[in-house]
Amino acid sequence: MSASPRPRSLRNRLAWFVACLSAGAAAGMVGTWFTDNPYWFLAIPAALAVGWLFVANPDECSPPATRRAGRAPGDKDAP
């Protein structure tokens, strides 16, 4: 049985967010400086999306699973 990875702290997630945001802004500024085209600033959402793919863990977003042994007749989910 493998242990689940430790969830990232808020500080760690904010650091990754700022790093991706900074990388996108830097790419936008450099690209705009070289080409005079403001569309280079679309690198900001692109960098955030790429960062999300590499850093995000969807398991951290789901609530822990709860187990119920049985249902009482008064449950609202009962058939």
CORURZI-V382272 format. One record per backbone hydrogen bond with DSSP energy under -1.0 kcal/mol. NH is the residue of the N-H (numbers start at 0). CO is the residue of the C=O. E is the energy in kcal/mol with one decimal. If there is no record, write none. Layout:
BEGIN
nh=NH co=CO e=E
nh=NH co=CO e=E
END
This chain:
BEGIN
nh=12 co=8 e=-2.4
nh=13 co=9 e=-2.6
nh=14 co=10 e=-2.1
nh=15 co=11 e=-2.1
nh=16 co=12 e=-2.3
nh=17 co=13 e=-2.7
nh=18 co=14 e=-2.2
nh=19 co=15 e=-2.5
nh=20 co=16 e=-2.6
nh=21 co=17 e=-2.7
nh=22 co=18 e=-2.3
nh=23 co=19 e=-2.3
nh=24 co=20 e=-2.4
nh=25 co=21 e=-2.7
nh=26 co=22 e=-2.3
nh=27 co=23 e=-2.3
nh=28 co=24 e=-2.6
nh=29 co=25 e=-2.6
nh=30 co=26 e=-2.5
nh=31 co=27 e=-2.3
nh=32 co=28 e=-2.3
nh=33 co=29 e=-2.2
nh=34 co=30 e=-2.4
nh=35 co=31 e=-2.5
nh=39 co=36 e=-1.4
nh=40 co=37 e=-1.9
nh=41 co=38 e=-1.9
nh=42 co=39 e=-1.8
nh=43 co=40 e=-1.4
nh=45 co=41 e=-1.4
nh=46 co=42 e=-2.7
nh=47 co=43 e=-2.1
nh=48 co=44 e=-2.3
nh=49 co=45 e=-2.4
nh=50 co=46 e=-2.5
nh=51 co=47 e=-2.3
nh=52 co=48 e=-1.9
nh=53 co=49 e=-1.6
nh=54 co=50 e=-2.5
nh=55 co=51 e=-1.7
nh=59 co=56 e=-1.9
nh=60 co=57 e=-1.3
nh=74 co=71 e=-2.0
END
